[in-house]
Amino acid sequence: MTQDPLTHFHLWIDVPDRDARLADVEDRVAREDRKNPPETLSYLIYYLKELIAGTDYPNFDVDYIQELCTQWVKHKAENIVGFRDNCYKSAITGCMSSLHHTLWKDNFDR
């Protein structure tokens, strides 16, 4: 029998047994593979919150990230070429991005 590779993590955190972990992975894969983009995005935001909660990473507005992604998808559906020409507020600093002087499709390195 092989040793569980997560054995040493038991010293710092409670790690579920192997069967529970496998069931969790199956559930996560099923939730991530949904064909409905808003449901998939909701799951990814939930997952991001779960990851951040287990760290000392500074808190930021994760719910705004979901709103921002929804705006981005809407802009992309409206104009696949020009969706990058929109301004968005930073979820970390709260600062609004400035509008670039050149449309993305016309902005070439010369």
Residue pairs with C-beta under 8 A, 6 or more apart in sequence:
4 18
6 15
6 21
9 15
13 54
15 21
16 24
28 47
31 39
31 40
31 43
32 40
32 43
32 44
34 40
34 43
37 73
38 70
41 66
41 69
41 70
41 73
42 66
45 62
45 63
45 65
45 66
48 62
48 65
49 62
52 59
52 62
60 91
60 92
61 91
62 91
64 89
64 91
65 91
68 88
68 89
68 91
71 86
71 88
72 83
72 86
72 88
75 82
75 83
75 86
76 83
81 104
81 105
82 103
82 104
82 105
84 104
85 99
85 100
85 103
85 104
87 96
87 97
87 98
87 99
88 96
88 97
89 95
89 96
89 97
90 96
90 97
100 107
